[in-house]
């Protein structure tokens, strides 16, 4: 990654307007990385804006609005402003402008027909952007259509892609892409210090540490020595460990707490002694609380925290629309890799896997129970 960071440093040095693009539903790790990068770029005098987005759903950060002020209240990118006059109707003999201390005057000299106010029209032009930074987006084509800019923007603008997804397409001119075990906030820390050239203050160090803690499940997941080193350095920059843990855990709305409570009362230990915790949520649970299956991962982590560590914690949940049953599995990296090889799924981070599409709870539990017994 050293070569890519050097290339990023060179690109940023000649970029004045820089855009950030996040996924549709970014987690705390992604939001922390984006917030810290935006602050670092601003400190270097760069004009930072967000592409029209996607990332309004950030309920986990609701208790920390001041911490995520930039990404929760994003500044749009500036655009060119075009003043147009229909010269076929009002021929112009001369165009000039004069600069004053507090204004610029554009002066048009008509050939014959007087120029009136209704001769003009105004519109926005193209986005001013020298460089695009994407964070946590494995495939740019999947999100570009919803970004609010012309398709050619993504082929004409140099892209720095920051990611940790095994399926990342590496579509950027510069790709800071690591393994799934590496937090986005760790990559952002290296990017800020080595490519942007700023060291984090205490507030941003806390933010980056929170992202690392969230991605690693408070260091319960196996991580590399680089992640431990990054966390240690952030503490040396003044990161508040207690606040970072609070941000990592997230702020839970009351309705989500109700959903967690429903999963708790429907939890049990594996009867075979395989050290597996099983929890269940029905379609009615989502309907009664007004929540959605998107909350499944937060529910599973909360239930695991209540009942304690197991070799694996499994949440079976029923989609309110399709009535199909899916599973979220929380375990160590080796167990998830073995499970994914037998039952393909979607990794959410180093310790969490979404897997399966089952007709009912019985078939889901039987299938996953058999696989887990085989692995354990």
SVG drawing of the C-alpha trace seen along z (x, -y; Angstrom):
<svg xmlns="http://www.w3.org/2000/svg" viewBox="-47 -49 53 82">
<polyline fill="none" stroke="black" stroke-width="0.4" points="0.0,0.0 3.0,-2.3 3.1,-2.9 -0.6,-3.7 -0.3,-6.1 2.6,-7.9 0.4,-8.2 -2.5,-9.5 -0.2,-12.1 0.8,-13.3 -2.8,-13.5 -4.1,-15.4 -1.2,-17.9 -2.6,-19.1 -6.3,-18.8 -8.3,-21.8 -11.9,-20.5 -12.3,-17.0 -15.5,-14.9 -16.3,-12.1 -18.8,-9.3 -20.1,-6.8 -22.3,-3.7 -26.1,-3.9 -26.0,-2.7 -22.6,-3.3 -21.7,-1.9 -19.8,-3.6 -16.4,-2.5 -17.2,-4.0 -18.7,-7.2 -15.7,-7.7 -13.3,-7.2 -15.1,-9.8 -15.4,-12.3 -11.7,-12.1 -10.7,-12.4 -12.9,-15.4 -11.4,-17.1 -7.9,-16.3 -8.5,-17.7 -10.1,-20.8 -7.1,-21.4 -4.9,-21.4 -7.1,-24.0 -9.0,-21.7 -12.6,-22.4 -14.4,-19.2 -17.9,-18.2 -20.0,-15.1 -21.8,-13.8 -25.5,-13.9 -26.0,-10.9 -27.2,-8.1 -26.1,-8.3 -28.9,-9.8 -29.6,-6.5 -27.1,-6.8 -29.2,-6.0 -26.2,-4.5 -24.7,-8.0 -27.8,-9.7 -26.4,-10.2 -23.3,-11.9 -24.4,-14.5 -21.5,-16.8 -19.0,-14.0 -20.3,-13.2 -21.3,-16.8 -19.7,-16.7 -21.1,-13.5 -24.5,-13.9 -24.8,-17.5 -22.8,-17.1 -21.8,-20.1 -22.5,-19.6 -19.8,-20.0 -19.7,-23.4 -20.8,-23.6 -20.0,-26.0 -22.7,-28.6 -23.7,-29.4 -25.2,-32.6 -26.7,-32.2 -28.0,-34.8 -29.8,-33.9 -27.6,-35.6 -29.8,-34.6 -32.4,-37.0 -30.0,-39.5 -26.7,-39.7 -23.8,-40.7 -21.0,-42.8 -18.6,-42.7 -18.2,-40.8 -15.9,-42.0 -15.8,-41.9 -14.5,-44.2 -13.2,-43.1 -13.9,-45.2 -13.1,-44.6 -16.5,-43.3 -17.9,-42.2 -17.3,-41.2 -19.3,-43.1 -20.0,-41.3 -20.6,-43.8 -22.3,-43.0 -22.5,-45.4 -25.4,-44.7 -25.1,-45.1 -28.6,-46.6 -31.3,-45.1 -31.5,-46.2 -30.6,-43.6 -33.4,-42.9 -33.4,-40.9 -35.5,-38.2 -32.8,-37.7 -30.8,-35.8 -31.1,-32.3 -29.2,-30.8 -28.3,-27.2 -25.8,-25.1 -22.8,-23.6 -20.6,-20.6 -19.4,-19.7 -16.1,-21.2 -14.1,-18.2 -10.4,-17.3 -10.5,-14.1 -13.1,-11.6 -12.6,-9.6 -14.9,-6.6 -15.1,-4.9 -16.5,-1.4 -17.9,-1.0 -16.8,2.2 -18.4,1.6 -18.7,-2.0 -21.2,-1.1 -23.7,0.1 -23.9,-3.3 -23.0,-5.8 -26.5,-5.9 -27.8,-7.2 -25.1,-9.8 -26.8,-12.7 -24.0,-13.4 -23.5,-12.6 -22.2,-9.1 -19.1,-10.5 -18.1,-12.1 -16.8,-8.7 -14.7,-8.1 -13.3,-11.6 -12.5,-12.2 -9.5,-10.5 -10.7,-8.1 -9.1,-7.1 -10.9,-4.0 -10.7,-3.1 -12.1,0.3 -11.8,3.6 -14.2,5.8 -12.9,9.1 -15.0,8.4 -13.7,4.9 -13.4,4.2 -10.4,1.9 -11.9,-0.6 -9.8,-3.6 -6.7,-5.1 -5.5,-4.6 -6.8,-1.7 -6.2,-1.7 -7.9,1.7 -7.1,4.1 -8.4,7.3 -11.8,7.6 -10.1,7.7 -8.7,4.2 -11.0,1.4 -11.7,-1.4 -10.7,-3.8 -7.3,-2.2 -6.9,-2.8 -8.2,-6.4 -5.6,-7.0 -2.8,-6.0 -4.3,-8.0 -4.6,-11.1 -1.1,-11.0 0.8,-9.8 -1.1,-11.1 -2.9,-14.2 -0.1,-15.0 -2.0,-15.8 -1.9,-14.1 -5.2,-13.7 -6.2,-15.9 -7.7,-14.3 -11.3,-14.5 -10.4,-12.9 -8.2,-10.3 -11.2,-9.4 -13.3,-9.1 -10.9,-6.8 -10.4,-4.7 -14.2,-4.3 -14.3,-3.1 -11.5,-0.5 -13.3,0.7 -16.6,1.0 -15.1,3.0 -13.2,5.3 -16.1,5.7 -14.1,4.1 -11.0,6.2 -12.9,9.5 -12.2,10.3 -8.8,11.4 -6.8,8.5 -3.3,7.8 -0.5,6.1 -1.0,3.1 -4.5,2.5 -3.1,2.7 -0.4,0.3 -2.8,-2.2 -5.0,-2.0 -2.0,-2.6 -0.9,-5.6 -4.3,-7.1 -4.3,-6.9 -1.0,-8.7 -2.7,-11.5 -5.1,-11.9 -8.0,-9.6 -10.6,-9.2 -10.9,-5.5 -14.1,-5.7 -15.9,-7.9 -14.6,-5.9 -16.2,-2.7 -19.5,-4.6 -19.4,-5.7 -18.5,-2.2 -21.5,-0.7 -23.8,-3.3 -26.9,-5.0 -29.9,-2.8 -33.4,-4.2 -36.2,-3.0 -37.8,-0.9 -34.5,0.9 -34.2,1.6 -37.7,3.2 -36.6,5.4 -33.5,6.4 -35.7,7.3 -37.9,9.5 -34.8,11.4 -33.6,11.8 -36.7,13.6 -36.5,15.9 -32.9,17.0 -31.6,20.4 -28.3,22.3 -27.6,25.2 -28.8,28.4 -25.8,30.4 -23.4,28.4 -21.8,26.9 -21.5,23.4 -23.9,21.8 -26.4,19.1 -29.6,19.1 -32.0,16.1 -35.1,15.6 -37.1,12.7 -40.4,13.1 -41.9,10.9 -44.4,9.7 -41.5,8.5 -40.3,6.2 -43.9,5.0 -44.7,4.3 -41.6,2.3 -41.5,0.5 -38.0,1.8 -36.5,3.8 -34.2,6.7 -31.4,4.1 -31.3,4.0 -30.5,7.8 -26.7,7.3 -27.2,4.7 -29.7,7.0 -27.3,9.9 -24.4,8.0 -26.6,6.7 -28.0,10.1 -24.5,11.6 -23.4,8.9 -26.2,9.8 -25.6,13.5 -21.8,13.5 -19.3,15.0 -20.0,18.2 -18.2,20.0 -21.0,18.7 -24.1,16.5 -26.9,17.0 -29.9,14.8 -32.6,16.3 -35.0,13.6 -38.0,13.5 -38.4,10.9 -41.7,9.1 -42.3,8.9 -41.2,12.2 -41.6,14.2 -38.3,16.0 -35.9,16.7 -32.3,15.5 -29.4,15.8 -26.8,13.5 -23.8,15.3 -21.3,13.8 -18.1,15.8 -14.4,15.7 -12.9,15.3 -11.9,19.0 -15.3,20.3 -17.0,17.8 -14.7,18.8 -15.5,22.5 -19.2,21.7 -19.1,19.5 -17.4,22.3 -20.4,24.6 -23.2,22.0 -22.3,18.9 -23.1,15.7 -22.4,12.0 -19.6,10.9 -20.4,7.7 -17.1,7.4 -14.4,9.7 -16.7,11.3 -20.2,11.2 -21.8,13.1 -25.2,12.9 -26.1,16.2 -29.0,18.3 -32.4,18.0 -34.7,20.5 -38.4,21.4 -39.0,21.4 -37.3,21.3 -37.1,25.1 -35.3,25.7 -32.9,22.8 -32.0,24.0 -31.6,27.6 -29.3,26.6 -27.1,24.2 -27.0,26.4 -25.7,29.3 -23.1,27.1 -21.9,25.7 -21.7,29.1 -19.6,30.2 -17.2,27.2 -17.0,27.2"/>
</svg>
